[in-house]
Amino acid sequence: MQDVFKDLYDIICERKQNPQEGSYTCYLFNQGTDKILKKCAEECGETIIAAKNKKNPETVGEISDLLFHLMVLMANEGIPLEDVVTELEHRREKQGNLKTFHKVDKDT
């Protein structure tokens, strides 16, 4: 499964290094960080709405869009996929990591 992510990330990085006319990925790089961030926010919102509406096929598509745009952001910022994988592996090793949240009195 990780190969799919690696392959996609490699293609995104290739587009950054060797732009191709008509490529959506290249368009995002040309537009810059603000555009990439706006697309990440947009896809995140669409993912939330699809999940809230219990539309699983649509949610899968929106999650895929969000992951793609996050990978474009990573490539734009020079963050290797391996760094994210390493961080996730590190987090997987943690146990008993439940954070204590502050209780909010909604009546005040």
Secondary structure, 3 states (H helix, E strand, C coil): CHHHHHHHHHHHHHHHHCCCCCCHHHHHHHHCHHHHHHHHHHHHHHHHHHHHCCCHHHHHHHHHHHHHHHHHHHHHHCCCHHHHHHHHHHHHHCCCCCCCCCCCCCCC
